[in-house]
Amino acid sequence: MISGSMNFVNDGEMSEAKKYVRDFVGLSDEEFNKFSNEDLLKFVQVKLKSKMDDNPNEMKTLFYPDKILREKSEPVTEFTDLLKTFARHLLIHCRRHGGLAMAAPQVGLLYRIIVVDTDLLDHVYKTSYNKLSYPQQMFNPEIINPTGKIRYKEGCLSCPGAYAWVNRYDAFTLKYQTDEGVSKTIDIKCAIGDPFGIVVQHEIDHLNGTLFIDKLDFIEKNKVIKGMNKFREKK
């Protein structure tokens, strides 16, 4: 789903974003070009809500090099029941696929929403922190006053089979909104045994069209991509 700020009126080119909306709604090119942006977004919302109500398994993870993953997500300005439902189902989808966290664009929704499975983090890392102090759903998350550096080996549900050491901030203030639109801030300190902040940085990158492999040098990135391709060939 694409935000209302994008123009879907026919301009002679069918971008990847337009194709995604057209195919998701189930329209022909001719039908697609007859509708306004507002009408198209209503169609997408109705179909998305229907899919989520019927079966959250309808969500599909997008994989590199899908061009949707390179789009920049739009801020959430209206905290609708639809988006609240979406965030809950995104967490379910993430958990079913064994991910620590996920961002909305990874399933094609270009809004600034991320989820973190703090229950899984607590289980895997056996951390001593109170997991209830960390949010699971974040709307419009921002990193403020980042400091320091920490290296962490990362993977990604959109880049299956790829893992690499990435440089991240080791401390920052996280600003976000709840699904009710309430603004909150929390000071984050990253650590190998407490990777919540590292995970958040990874997911916020997704909202800006950036993948963790983009943070690698040319040689390492090509090596990781080759490994990813081999992983796919075995599937």
BAFI-3210 file (N, C-alpha, C; in Angstrom, 3 decimals, decimal comma, padded with zeros to 6 digits):
// residues 235
n [1|2|3|4|5|6|7|8|9|10|11|12|13|14|15|16|17|18|19|20|21|22|23|24|25|26|27|28|29|30|31|32|33|34|35|36|37|38|39|40|41|42|43|44|45|46|47|48|49|50|51|52|53|54|55|56|57|58|59|60|61|62|63|64|65|66|67|68|69|70|71|72|73|74|75|76|77|78|79|80|81|82|83|84|85|86|87|88|89|90|91|92|93|94|95|96|97|98|99|100|101|102|103|104|105|106|107|108|109|110|111|112|113|114|115|116|117|118|119|120|121|122|123|124|125|126|127|128|129|130|131|132|133|134|135|136|137|138|139|140|141|142|143|144|145|146|147|148|149|150|151|152|153|154|155|156|157|158|159|160|161|162|163|164|165|166|167|168|169|170|171|172|173|174|175|176|177|178|179|180|181|182|183|184|185|186|187|188|189|190|191|192|193|194|195|196|197|198|199|200|201|202|203|204|205|206|207|208|209|210|211|212|213|214|215|216|217|218|219|220|221|222|223|224|225|226|227|228|229|230|231|232|233|234|235]
n.u [000,853|000,511|001,226|-001,027|000,287|001,620|001,552|-000,756|-001,833|-001,975|001,053|002,371|004,254|004,712|005,450|007,246|005,966|003,399|002,617|002,525|000,363|-001,683|-001,768|-002,278|-004,813|-006,150|-006,740|-007,060|-004,755|-006,167|-008,455|-007,204|-006,162|-008,385|-009,210|-009,030|-006,318|-007,263|-009,473|-008,181|-006,575|-008,526|-009,591|-007,386|-007,128|-009,544|-009,304|-006,953|-007,710|-009,702|-008,190|-006,525|-008,391|-009,472|-007,269|-004,180|-001,981|-001,938|-000,203|002,793|006,228|008,526|011,318|014,820|015,935|013,619|011,991|010,292|011,312|013,149|011,848|010,899|009,282|006,161|005,159|002,939|-000,096|-002,724|-004,167|-005,527|-008,002|-007,458|-004,656|-003,765|-004,612|-003,103|-000,462|-000,520|-000,876|001,429|003,363|002,618|003,095|005,863|006,728|005,907|007,663|010,063|011,482|013,212|012,289|010,374|009,621|007,082|007,332|008,485|006,489|005,212|003,770|003,950|004,364|005,501|006,068|007,116|007,797|008,820|009,740|009,730|009,346|010,528|013,151|013,750|013,595|015,587|017,987|018,102|018,088|018,498|016,935|013,830|011,477|009,055|009,443|010,200|008,905|006,666|005,386|005,873|005,175|006,115|008,938|011,968|015,476|017,371|020,033|022,337|025,132|028,514|029,724|028,956|029,531|027,629|026,393|024,236|021,101|018,344|014,869|014,075|016,290|017,103|019,378|021,571|024,115|025,961|028,556|027,780|028,158|026,796|025,060|025,833|024,322|021,374|018,554|015,284|012,541|009,074|005,687|002,754|000,219|-001,984|-001,237|000,165|002,957|006,230|009,369|012,443|015,446|018,093|020,440|022,743|023,789|025,628|024,260|021,825|020,102|018,055|018,127|019,818|018,324|016,152|017,418|018,071|015,501|014,421|016,045|014,928|012,590|013,524|014,271|016,627|018,859|020,524|022,740|023,607|025,284|027,724|031,083|032,076|033,217|032,557|029,780|029,106|029,994|028,236|025,787|026,160|026,243|023,622|022,205|023,021|021,866|019,165|019,013|019,185|016,803]
n.v [-001,184|002,249|005,562|008,418|010,631|010,026|010,072|008,571|009,002|008,463|008,892|008,089|006,298|003,256|002,786|000,770|001,027|001,835|-000,424|-002,286|-001,376|-001,479|-004,261|-005,315|-004,320|-005,398|-004,463|-003,651|-002,024|-000,047|000,332|001,116|003,666|005,225|005,993|008,187|009,241|009,148|007,409|005,044|004,497|004,005|001,632|-000,047|-000,033|-001,211|-003,772|-004,663|-004,679|-006,621|-008,877|-009,118|-009,512|-011,942|-013,690|-013,462|-014,615|-013,889|-011,860|-011,120|-011,506|-009,256|-009,690|-008,962|-008,363|-006,620|-003,717|-002,194|-002,233|-000,252|002,101|005,142|005,361|006,821|009,195|008,271|009,795|009,627|007,675|005,030|002,379|000,430|000,605|000,007|-002,642|-003,695|-003,389|-005,178|-007,619|-007,614|-008,085|-010,662|-011,985|-011,598|-013,058|-015,646|-016,223|-016,307|-013,959|-011,237|-008,682|-006,361|-004,244|-002,129|-001,659|-004,049|-005,810|-004,506|-002,206|001,139|002,830|004,497|002,352|000,077|-003,124|-004,943|-008,018|-008,385|-010,413|-012,637|-011,715|-011,614|-014,301|-015,486|-014,106|-014,111|-011,915|-009,538|-007,358|-005,554|-006,589|-005,436|-002,766|-002,004|-001,006|-002,814|-002,125|000,507|003,663|006,012|006,096|007,581|008,274|009,920|012,052|010,210|008,208|006,929|003,603|000,295|-003,044|-005,466|-008,658|-009,080|-010,139|-010,551|-010,720|-010,059|-010,525|-013,343|-015,811|-014,165|-012,720|-010,419|-008,421|-005,339|-001,834|000,019|002,601|002,897|003,981|005,935|008,196|007,129|008,177|007,960|007,104|005,771|003,316|004,804|007,310|008,666|010,436|009,328|008,894|007,130|006,221|004,500|001,923|000,049|-003,381|-006,461|-008,539|-007,385|-006,487|-004,749|-001,992|-002,114|-003,655|-001,918|000,202|-001,110|-001,644|000,934|001,824|000,367|001,826|003,973|003,030|001,589|-001,158|-003,570|-004,590|-002,509|-001,072|-002,180|-002,550|-002,444|-004,919|-006,721|-006,519|-007,570|-010,161|-011,044|-010,850|-012,774|-015,037|-014,985|-015,447|-018,062|-019,359|-019,065|-020,589|-023,127|-023,496]
n.w [000,000|-000,780|000,225|000,347|-000,664|-002,928|-006,501|-008,540|-010,998|-014,502|-016,052|-018,221|-017,480|-015,774|-012,697|-010,233|-007,797|-008,569|-010,026|-007,993|-006,427|-008,350|-008,947|-006,422|-005,829|-007,941|-010,558|-014,063|-016,363|-017,715|-016,100|-013,750|-014,354|-014,409|-011,929|-009,065|-006,856|-004,206|-004,376|-005,173|-002,959|-001,059|-002,078|-001,719|001,080|001,896|000,773|002,007|004,708|004,596|003,875|006,140|008,160|007,388|007,162|008,497|007,369|004,754|004,344|002,643|002,590|001,180|-000,930|-001,341|-004,659|-004,597|-005,721|-004,196|-001,654|-001,745|-001,644|000,033|003,110|004,205|006,764|009,439|009,794|010,488|012,891|012,382|012,804|010,961|010,514|013,071|013,299|011,233|012,275|014,427|013,080|011,552|013,472|014,218|011,795|011,567|013,807|013,142|011,140|012,356|012,830|014,464|014,322|012,291|009,482|008,090|005,198|004,361|003,838|001,914|002,643|002,659|005,038|008,016|010,138|012,570|014,066|016,962|018,230|021,315|023,143|021,936|021,776|024,490|025,106|023,461|024,082|026,792|028,500|031,192|031,372|031,782|029,732|029,249|029,303|026,842|023,716|021,520|019,199|016,980|015,760|013,356|014,136|015,395|015,471|017,827|018,791|018,469|019,560|019,734|018,768|017,729|016,746|015,040|014,179|011,601|010,162|007,860|007,196|004,659|003,207|002,855|004,019|004,130|006,049|008,013|009,533|010,961|011,412|014,050|015,958|019,420|021,388|021,862|021,684|021,422|019,672|019,284|018,240|019,755|018,838|019,214|018,695|020,621|021,720|022,575|024,315|024,674|026,241|024,780|025,147|023,494|023,312|022,984|024,229|024,535|022,190|021,382|020,606|018,395|016,651|016,277|014,907|012,528|011,512|011,186|009,161|007,054|006,667|005,344|002,942|002,965|003,149|005,264|003,986|002,467|004,013|003,923|002,634|-000,873|-001,741|000,339|000,300|-002,250|-001,849|000,145|-001,220|-003,227|-001,629|-000,696|-003,046|-003,643|-001,497|-002,127|-004,428|-003,466|-002,255]
ca.u [000,000|001,310|000,553|-001,766|001,094|002,169|000,642|-001,008|-002,404|-001,136|001,997|003,089|005,173|004,145|006,516|007,058|004,967|002,089|002,310|002,173|-001,004|-002,579|-001,915|-002,880|-006,248|-006,710|-007,282|-006,308|-004,144|-007,218|-009,257|-006,332|-005,989|-009,661|-009,507|-008,196|-005,476|-008,088|-010,254|-007,275|-006,164|-009,680|-009,649|-006,293|-007,443|-010,638|-008,802|-005,985|-008,452|-010,369|-007,180|-006,053|-009,479|-009,652|-006,092|-002,942|-000,981|-001,959|000,971|003,911|007,483|009,223|012,719|015,818|016,050|012,334|012,172|009,487|012,188|013,970|010,991|010,887|007,942|005,531|004,726|001,539|-000,736|-004,016|-003,970|-006,790|-008,130|-006,807|-003,215|-003,567|-004,743|-001,929|000,710|-000,658|-000,655|002,830|004,089|002,303|003,812|007,277|006,944|005,747|008,815|011,264|012,217|013,225|011,569|009,990|009,130|005,937|007,642|008,892|005,315|004,631|003,031|004,946|004,146|006,590|005,637|007,976|007,454|009,927|009,246|010,501|009,243|011,551|014,446|013,916|013,803|016,844|019,167|018,074|018,538|017,991|016,099|012,385|011,052|007,856|009,828|010,463|007,678|006,634|004,902|006,306|004,747|006,980|010,115|013,109|016,680|017,823|021,288|023,083|026,547|029,294|029,657|028,990|029,395|026,692|026,141|022,819|020,445|017,113|013,868|013,996|017,563|017,346|020,680|022,622|024,504|027,196|028,819|027,385|028,390|025,585|025,228|025,680|023,364|020,577|017,196|014,265|011,277|008,083|004,300|002,006|-000,829|-002,994|-000,670|000,803|004,411|007,039|010,809|013,111|016,893|018,494|021,851|022,875|024,801|025,516|023,228|020,598|020,167|016,840|018,474|020,386|017,182|015,392|018,155|017,909|014,140|014,249|016,675|013,934|011,630|014,205|014,679|017,998|019,045|021,772|023,849|024,083|026,271|028,962|031,888|031,724|033,631|031,762|028,392|029,006|030,169|026,994|024,746|026,418|025,811|022,166|021,743|023,240|020,858|017,901|019,085|019,007|015,416]
ca.v [000,000|003,447|006,675|009,306|011,698|009,596|010,344|007,397|009,383|007,967|009,865|007,411|005,321|002,417|002,533|-000,421|001,347|001,813|-001,815|-002,969|-000,976|-002,012|-005,705|-005,603|-004,023|-006,290|-003,673|-003,586|-000,701|000,896|000,637|001,808|005,066|005,950|006,361|009,185|008,727|008,886|006,193|003,901|004,203|003,396|000,249|-000,778|-000,175|-002,180|-005,115|-005,017|-005,012|-007,897|-009,925|-009,284|-010,083|-013,335|-014,523|-012,673|-015,271|-013,288|-010,994|-011,732|-010,789|-008,887|-010,065|-008,294|-006,912|-005,975|-002,260|-001,583|-002,106|000,940|003,280|005,775|005,291|008,074|009,242|008,007|011,014|009,232|006,406|004,358|000,989|-000,376|000,567|-000,714|-004,059|-004,033|-003,522|-006,436|-008,735|-007,594|-008,755|-012,090|-012,444|-011,617|-014,155|-016,919|-016,457|-016,360|-012,698|-010,445|-007,427|-006,164|-002,922|-002,204|-001,830|-005,415|-006,503|-003,663|-001,057|002,205|003,736|004,405|001,477|-001,078|-003,948|-005,708|-009,114|-008,338|-011,720|-013,488|-011,191|-012,028|-015,754|-015,837|-013,514|-014,308|-010,652|-009,234|-006,164|-005,745|-006,473|-004,609|-001,358|-001,776|-001,110|-003,808|-001,461|001,905|004,449|007,182|006,068|008,425|008,173|011,258|012,143|008,952|008,301|005,705|002,599|-001,108|-003,929|-006,545|-009,498|-008,935|-010,808|-009,838|-011,574|-009,705|-010,945|-014,666|-016,405|-013,142|-012,257|-009,645|-007,510|-003,980|-000,804|000,701|003,440|002,096|004,642|006,988|008,375|006,700|008,902|007,250|007,251|004,531|003,161|005,818|008,605|009,284|010,545|008,839|008,788|006,183|006,195|003,146|001,548|-001,221|-004,322|-007,747|-009,316|-006,585|-005,881|-004,027|-000,769|-002,484|-004,087|-000,712|000,914|-001,906|-001,481|002,314|001,860|-000,108|002,903|004,923|002,341|001,113|-002,504|-003,663|-004,867|-001,232|-000,506|-002,923|-002,059|-003,049|-006,318|-007,490|-006,536|-008,536|-011,485|-011,387|-011,049|-014,075|-016,039|-014,952|-016,089|-019,500|-019,819|-019,135|-021,689|-024,387|-023,585]
ca.w [000,000|-000,926|000,883|-000,521|-001,218|-004,209|-007,590|-009,339|-012,286|-015,576|-016,606|-019,284|-016,908|-014,726|-011,743|-009,414|-006,774|-009,227|-010,354|-006,751|-006,078|-009,392|-008,800|-005,122|-005,925|-008,948|-011,665|-015,304|-016,561|-018,116|-014,916|-012,812|-014,732|-014,322|-010,550|-008,394|-005,774|-003,025|-004,618|-005,190|-001,586|-000,392|-002,535|-001,078|002,499|002,041|000,479|003,036|005,926|004,355|003,930|007,512|008,948|006,998|007,391|008,498|006,534|003,432|004,224|001,942|002,752|-000,039|-000,873|-002,179|-004,864|-004,877|-005,730|-003,134|-000,487|-001,923|-001,512|001,357|003,703|004,607|008,168|009,785|010,292|011,039|013,575|012,119|013,227|009,934|010,759|014,332|012,964|010,432|013,151|015,182|012,169|011,152|014,551|014,085|010,606|011,942|014,751|012,434|010,270|013,173|012,826|015,692|014,087|010,903|009,127|007,192|003,773|004,045|003,307|000,871|003,147|002,783|006,159|008,992|011,229|012,809|015,223|017,523|019,068|022,565|023,795|021,334|022,228|025,885|025,108|022,806|024,681|028,244|029,080|032,530|031,343|031,818|028,342|029,177|029,169|025,427|022,908|020,441|017,994|016,937|014,615|013,132|015,019|015,032|016,297|018,216|019,545|018,486|019,940|019,816|017,709|018,105|015,585|015,329|013,009|011,300|009,057|007,519|006,559|003,238|002,595|003,438|003,773|004,200|007,380|007,959|010,649|010,581|012,423|014,517|017,145|020,641|022,281|021,228|022,198|020,474|019,717|018,472|018,665|019,944|017,824|019,488|018,330|021,780|021,539|023,688|024,093|025,551|026,035|024,427|025,177|022,792|023,786|022,296|024,898|024,587|020,860|021,007|019,893|017,101|015,847|015,924|013,867|011,308|010,980|010,737|007,840|006,078|006,400|004,463|001,720|003,124|003,665|006,030|003,073|001,917|004,935|003,739|001,521|-002,153|-001,805|001,297|-000,167|-003,340|-001,259|000,842|-002,231|-003,849|-000,664|-000,680|-004,282|-003,496|-000,542|-002,849|-005,395|-002,741|-001,795]
c.u [000,885|000,526|-000,095|-000,951|001,690|001,121|000,474|-001,635|-001,445|-000,260|002,843|004,060|004,466|005,263|006,231|005,984|003,561|001,667|001,865|000,721|-001,996|-002,847|-002,588|-004,392|-006,922|-007,361|-006,428|-005,681|-005,215|-008,071|-008,467|-006,285|-007,273|-009,895|-008,533|-007,324|-006,321|-008,884|-009,375|-006,859|-007,303|-009,804|-008,601|-006,615|-008,516|-010,112|-007,818|-006,689|-009,139|-009,382|-006,753|-007,133|-009,630|-008,474|-004,823|-001,822|-000,949|-000,800|002,092|005,154|008,101|010,706|013,579|015,935|014,730|012,451|011,350|010,349|013,081|013,156|011,095|009,460|007,470|005,135|003,256|000,960|-002,120|-003,884|-005,284|-006,793|-007,433|-005,314|-002,887|-003,630|-003,534|-000,715|000,660|-000,349|000,786|003,688|003,855|003,091|005,303|007,582|006,854|006,961|010,142|012,096|012,178|012,395|011,244|009,475|008,031|006,309|008,091|007,722|004,542|003,847|004,011|004,520|005,227|006,102|006,644|007,470|008,704|009,347|010,085|010,415|010,321|012,948|014,756|014,248|015,182|018,056|019,214|018,530|017,871|017,068|014,618|011,843|009,812|008,189|010,117|009,167|007,790|006,188|005,288|005,861|005,646|008,202|011,246|014,258|017,199|019,113|022,048|024,548|027,201|029,107|029,718|028,830|028,532|026,460|024,642|022,382|019,145|016,151|013,722|015,275|017,922|018,702|021,838|022,856|025,824|027,307|028,588|027,705|027,073|025,957|025,076|024,770|022,626|019,258|016,212|012,987|010,299|006,684|003,673|000,943|-002,014|-002,486|-000,002|002,323|005,157|008,509|011,382|014,598|017,343|020,009|021,971|023,978|024,590|024,401|021,901|020,489|018,920|017,175|019,071|019,267|016,373|016,096|018,008|016,540|013,887|014,936|015,696|012,954|012,211|014,715|016,089|018,006|020,394|022,964|024,397|025,168|027,626|029,792|031,587|032,030|032,772|030,312|028,204|029,131|028,874|025,865|024,919|025,970|024,293|021,597|021,909|022,206|019,518|017,875|018,840|017,562|014,517]
c.v [001,229|004,618|007,614|010,418|011,324|009,738|009,109|007,726|008,972|009,080|009,224|006,367|004,552|002,019|001,255|-000,186|001,289|000,368|-002,568|-002,664|-001,563|-003,492|-006,073|-005,400|-004,935|-005,561|-003,849|-002,199|000,337|001,301|001,479|003,305|005,891|006,529|007,401|008,510|008,300|007,601|004,946|003,502|003,585|001,926|-000,603|-001,035|-001,227|-003,596|-005,578|-005,433|-006,364|-009,049|-010,191|-009,891|-011,574|-014,203|-013,678|-013,316|-014,717|-012,314|-011,767|-010,873|-010,502|-009,174|-009,184|-009,062|-006,219|-004,464|-001,545|-001,356|-000,881|002,232|003,845|005,808|006,653|008,040|008,866|009,282|010,740|007,821|005,618|002,938|000,064|-000,512|-000,135|-002,225|-004,524|-004,280|-004,820|-007,633|-008,780|-008,297|-010,265|-012,695|-012,586|-012,820|-015,508|-017,261|-016,363|-015,097|-012,013|-009,181|-007,307|-004,746|-003,065|-002,372|-003,234|-006,274|-005,592|-002,463|000,076|003,279|003,484|003,670|000,341|-001,837|-004,702|-006,779|-009,184|-009,647|-012,658|-013,022|-011,674|-013,513|-016,118|-015,353|-013,626|-013,054|-010,397|-008,026|-006,535|-005,517|-005,590|-003,126|-000,998|-001,918|-002,191|-003,180|000,012|002,551|005,693|007,200|006,940|008,164|009,582|011,143|010,817|009,172|006,922|004,759|001,206|-001,925|-005,124|-007,352|-009,568|-009,825|-010,075|-010,791|-011,274|-010,064|-012,325|-015,233|-015,440|-012,714|-011,503|-008,764|-006,079|-003,029|-000,108|001,661|002,567|002,746|005,731|007,136|007,999|007,502|008,183|007,601|005,873|004,426|004,093|007,219|009,338|009,285|010,091|008,871|007,797|006,201|004,745|003,000|000,162|-002,077|-005,638|-008,595|-008,595|-005,799|-005,099|-002,794|-001,024|-002,878|-002,876|000,071|000,214|-001,653|-000,047|002,510|001,418|001,005|003,947|004,270|001,794|-000,294|-002,597|-003,944|-003,589|-000,607|-001,209|-002,293|-002,893|-004,543|-007,185|-007,601|-007,559|-009,970|-011,955|-011,657|-012,396|-015,201|-016,138|-015,675|-017,596|-020,108|-020,000|-020,333|-023,048|-024,591|-024,220]
c.w [000,000|-000,361|-000,126|-001,126|-002,570|-005,301|-008,463|-010,696|-013,386|-016,151|-017,697|-018,784|-015,803|-013,783|-010,961|-008,357|-007,372|-009,542|-009,112|-006,371|-007,067|-009,178|-007,486|-005,171|-006,940|-010,105|-012,914|-015,420|-016,883|-016,922|-013,922|-013,089|-014,672|-012,927|-010,006|-007,347|-004,583|-003,190|-004,571|-003,779|-000,779|-000,783|-001,824|000,385|002,733|001,826|001,538|004,322|005,777|004,467|005,369|008,392|008,666|007,410|007,357|007,697|005,116|003,251|003,552|002,149|001,390|000,126|-001,779|-003,499|-005,204|-004,718|-004,674|-001,881|-000,570|-001,831|-000,092|001,889|004,191|006,086|008,323|010,384|010,879|011,607|013,545|012,675|012,241|010,214|012,077|014,093|012,179|011,318|013,946|014,293|011,664|012,210|014,497|012,924|010,898|012,830|014,059|011,580|011,022|013,172|014,172|015,548|012,604|010,707|008,075|005,717|003,397|003,583|002,349|001,337|003,449|003,787|007,204|010,252|011,344|014,018|015,663|018,445|020,334|023,338|023,263|021,739|023,642|025,961|024,567|023,585|026,200|028,985|030,418|032,527|031,415|030,412|028,189|029,035|027,719|024,632|021,838|019,119|018,059|015,631|014,543|014,052|014,479|015,993|016,551|019,028|019,613|018,854|019,838|018,646|018,313|016,828|015,969|014,055|012,761|010,139|008,803|006,828|005,068|002,477|003,132|003,035|003,882|005,639|007,258|009,192|010,181|011,733|012,762|015,654|018,381|021,666|021,510|021,988|021,094|020,707|018,799|018,953|018,826|018,853|018,085|019,150|019,481|021,587|022,791|023,304|025,087|025,218|025,857|024,517|024,568|023,396|023,049|022,904|025,026|023,281|020,437|020,167|018,528|016,144|015,381|014,816|012,512|010,672|010,507|009,392|006,759|005,703|005,449|003,185|001,760|003,711|004,380|005,127|002,450|002,787|004,839|002,625|000,270|-002,188|-000,888|000,846|-001,280|-002,837|-000,602|-000,156|-002,930|-002,927|-000,588|-001,898|-004,218|-002,559|-001,248|-003,807|-004,730|-002,296|-002,844]
res [m|i|s|g|s|m|n|f|v|n|d|g|e|m|s|e|a|k|k|y|v|r|d|f|v|g|l|s|d|e|e|f|n|k|f|s|n|e|d|l|l|k|f|v|q|v|k|l|k|s|k|m|d|d|n|p|n|e|m|k|t|l|f|y|p|d|k|i|l|r|e|k|s|e|p|v|t|e|f|t|d|l|l|k|t|f|a|r|h|l|l|i|h|c|r|r|h|g|g|l|a|m|a|a|p|q|v|g|l|l|y|r|i|i|v|v|d|t|d|l|l|d|h|v|y|k|t|s|y|n|k|l|s|y|p|q|q|m|f|n|p|e|i|i|n|p|t|g|k|i|r|y|k|e|g|c|l|s|c|p|g|a|y|a|w|v|n|r|y|d|a|f|t|l|k|y|q|t|d|e|g|v|s|k|t|i|d|i|k|c|a|i|g|d|p|f|g|i|v|v|q|h|e|i|d|h|l|n|g|t|l|f|i|d|k|l|d|f|i|e|k|n|k|v|i|k|g|m|n|k|f|r|e|k|k]
***
